[in-house]
Amino acid sequence: MMIADRLAEVRSRIEVACRRAGRAAAEVVLVAVSKTQPPALIEEAYAAGQRDFGENYAQELRDKAKALSHLAGIRWHAIGRLQANKAKYVAPIAALFHALDDVNTARELGRRAAAVGRVLPCLIELNAGEASKGGVAFDRSASFLESLRGIPGIELRGLMVMPPVSSDPETSRPVFRKTREAAVKLALPDLSMGMTQDFEVAVEEGATLVRVGTAIFGARA
Ligand SMILES: *Cc1c(COP(=O)(O)O)cnc(C)c1O
């Protein structure tokens, strides 16, 4: 199948999930996760109307944004964990940083964004119970948010979560629901949740951004 066909299928599955949940499809941004995929495939997706792309690795994001700077209106999402020393690759470029879980990285992102005259929108990543993964514990989310208040150059927009890998999308539902409740409590509007394995459940539970790679680009090498 061509990328345009896969994209159309993912978009239609998002629409159906929105309808089930009584939501408008325009409330959900599809982020096409292009990590490890060659620029030619991103161009193919762009030609099919896709504008939001997600990358995990800071240097790869920088390199692809440079190589594809001719694609007007393209938006790059930095979705992976980031060390403070790599903030300089993300801050000038990203439309949204999805994985904030560290105050030093937040300061450095803000400093680098301000240096180029912009404010970087950010999401706080919450940890869904796996110690090996990034993210802030749910019960620390309010205090973490407090510790970020007043840092110049960043704007806190919402929460991101990545449930454990599972072949059953329903196992993600309680995690998504809990994340949505946390966002309501913290008065943060955006929710980045749902990947190939579970994006329809995420849409039903209120995702405003879904991050889908494999269902669009096929398996990664
Ligand atoms: C790779 C990745 C995705 C996309 O995963 P797929 O299963 O290919 O859809 C989404 N979010 C993050 C943070 C990722 O690292």
The ligand as a MOL file (V3000), in Angstrom:
LIG
                    3D

  0  0  0     0  0            999 V3000
M  V30 BEGIN CTAB
M  V30 COUNTS 15 15 0 0 0
M  V30 BEGIN ATOM
M  V30 1 C 7.9030 5.5320 17.9600 0
M  V30 2 C 6.9670 6.3310 18.7820 0
M  V30 3 C 5.6190 6.4790 18.4080 0
M  V30 4 C 4.9890 5.7660 17.2260 0
M  V30 5 O 4.9130 4.3940 17.4400 0
M  V30 6 P 4.1420 3.4220 16.4120 0
M  V30 7 O 3.8810 2.2100 17.2120 0
M  V30 8 O 5.0710 3.1830 15.2760 0
M  V30 9 O 2.9020 4.1180 15.9780 0
M  V30 10 C 4.8230 7.3120 19.1840 0
M  V30 11 N 5.3100 7.9610 20.2520 0
M  V30 12 C 6.5840 7.8450 20.6370 0
M  V30 13 C 7.0540 8.5960 21.8260 0
M  V30 14 C 7.4410 7.0190 19.9200 0
M  V30 15 O 8.7100 6.8900 20.3390 0
M  V30 END ATOM
M  V30 BEGIN BOND
M  V30 1 1 1 2
M  V30 2 1 2 3
M  V30 3 2 2 14
M  V30 4 1 3 4
M  V30 5 2 3 10
M  V30 6 1 4 5
M  V30 7 1 5 6
M  V30 8 2 6 7
M  V30 9 1 6 8
M  V30 10 1 6 9
M  V30 11 1 10 11
M  V30 12 2 11 12
M  V30 13 1 12 13
M  V30 14 1 12 14
M  V30 15 1 14 15
M  V30 END BOND
M  V30 END CTAB
M  END
